[in-house]
């Protein structure tokens, strides 16, 4: 499926939901994709991408930025505290702030560096033991803690369980965001982004539908 087809589907989903198309940001998930596929999407004019790993992104995006100019790259995968400085230098947003220790590290580095990417706090809406993110019951307290650290919290992020109806999780995330006056909702992927848009997503993360199947496990 082409980038233009995805954009058309986003526009249609926004129209159905009574939203302006420019309220949804398409993050082209370029993790583990061959450089020629990424370059093809850049050549089409797209400038917002998502990466899972700091090291992979560091080996890819500086050269592309030299060639294409300003490109927004968001970290959508897990972040280790010892990689936080590098991530803050490389990414315009981090979608996976999932624990107090990481939040405190980012706050300390933001003071040192004088800047901080936009942050999305990851909520483990399915309460899955193997998945990162704060539990829904702890989300309000975590949001408050991050705000007390003067962090630029843009919104929330979730990854629904693969075997459950995603709209239930999108709805839960939207409710948590609303009661905390957060406007950013990073939710929805290739298979369910239209449902996410219907429930308020501001950032959808689409990879395989744009680039095709990944070439390595992520």
N, C-alpha and C positions, 0 to 999 in steps of 0.2 A: 504494500500500500504506500502511496506517495505522501510526501509532506503536505501537498496541496489537498489531498483527500482527507487527511487528518484535520487540517484547518477547516475544511468545509463541514466536517462532522462536528467540530467544536462550535462553529457558528450556528449550525442547526440546533444543537443541544442548548445553546444560550438562548436562541430565539424561542424555543419551546418552553424554557424556564422563565421567559420574560426578562432576560439579562442582556446587557450589551456584550458583544463578543470580546471587546477589549478588557473585560473584567476577568478573563481567564488567560493565564500565562501557560504556554506549552513548553514544558521542559523536555527537550529531546535527549533521552537517556542514552549516552554514547559509551557507556562502560563496556569494555572488552569488545569494542567494534574496530574493524580494520580502519586505518587512517583514510583510505580512499572513500569509504562510505561516509565518514564524518565530513570529509572535504566536500563531497557531493551535496550534503545538506547545507554546509556553509555557502557553497556556490549558489544555492537557491535563495540565500539571503537570511536564513535563520541564524539567530545570535544568542539563544538561551539553551544551555546544555546541562545535563546532570551526570555526575560521576559518583562512583561508589567508593573509590579508594584514592587517598591523597597521592600516593606514589605514582599511580598510573596517570592521574591528572597532571602531575608535575612534569611528567615526561612527554606530554601531549600538547597542552594548551599554550605554553609560552611561545612555541614556534608558530602555532596557528594565529596567536594574537599579533605576532610580528608581521604575519602575512595579511591578515584580515582586519586588523585594528581591534576596536573594543568588542569583546565577547563576554557575556555573562555566563559564568559557570557556577553551578550550585552543587554542593556536596549533599548527596541523598543517602549515602551509606554510613555505617557506623564510624565513629571517630574516637580514636584512642587519645587520651590526654597528652601523651608525649608527641603527638602529631598536630596538636592544636595550633601552635604558632605557624607552622607551614600551611595549614588549612586556612588560617585567617589571612595569610598573605596572598593565597591563590584564589580563594572563592569569594563570590559576592554574597552568597547566602549559605547557611548550614542548616539542613533540615532535620538533623538527627541529634539534637541536644536532648539527651535521654536520662541524665542523672545529675545530682547536685555537684559531685566532684568535678565533672566536666564543666558545668556552668561556672563554678568558682575559678577554674583554670582559665576559661575564656575571659572572665571579668578581670582577672589579674593581668592577662596579656593585653587586653583592650586598654587598660590604664598605661601599660608600658609603651604600646604601639601607637596610641592615640587614635585608634580606629577599630571598628568591629563590623563584621558582616551582619546582615540581617539574620535573625535566628528563628527557627521553627522548633518547637518542643515536641518531641516524639511521645505519643501516647499509645500504650499497648492496649488498644481497645478490646482485643480478644483475650487479654490476660493469659497469653501463651508463655509458658515457662522458658521456652527457647528464644523468645523474641525480646528485643530491646524496647525501652520506653517505660515511662512511669505508668502505673495503673490508673484507671479512670478515677478511682476514689482519692488518689494522691495528686491529681492533676492541678487542682486549684491551689494547693499549697506550693507545688513546684513552680507554677506561674508566678505566684507572689514572691517566692524566694528569688527567682530570676529578675523580677522587677526591682526588688530591693538591692540587687547587685548592679542596678542601672544598665542592664543588658537590653539591647534593642530587640525585644521579642515581637516578631511580626505576626506569628500565628502558631498553628499546631499542625502536626503531621501524623498520619497513621498508615499502617499496612495491614489490611484486614486478613483474617485467616483464610487460607485458600479454599476451605471446605464450608464456608459460611456465606450467607448473603451479604455482599459488601455494603449495600445501602444501609443496613442496620448500623454498621460501624461508621459510615460517613455521617449519618444522622447524629450518632452519639458524639462524634468529634465536633460537629457543628454546634451542638448544644453546649458543650464545655467551652468552646470559643466564645459563644454569644454571651454567656453569663460572666465571662472575664473580659468583655469588651475587646476581643481580638478579632481582626478582620481577615487574617490570612488562614487559608485552609489548603494544605498540601495533601491532596488525596485523589486517588484515581489513577489507574494505569491503563495499558493497552486494551485490556478486556472489559474495563468498567468505567472509563473516564466520563462517559455520558451520564451515568447514574450519579457520579460524583459532582458533575456540573449542576445537575438538577437539585442537589442538596447543598450547593454553595461553594464548591471548590474554586479557589483562586489560582491554584497551580496544579496542573495535571502532569504526571510523569509517564511519558510514552516512549518506549524504546523499540521493541520488536516490530510494532506496527509501522514504524518509520524506516528502520534500518534493516529489518529482517532478523533472522535468528542470530543470537550471539555466537561467537566463534570459540568461546571458552566458558567454563562454568564460573559464575560470579558468587 
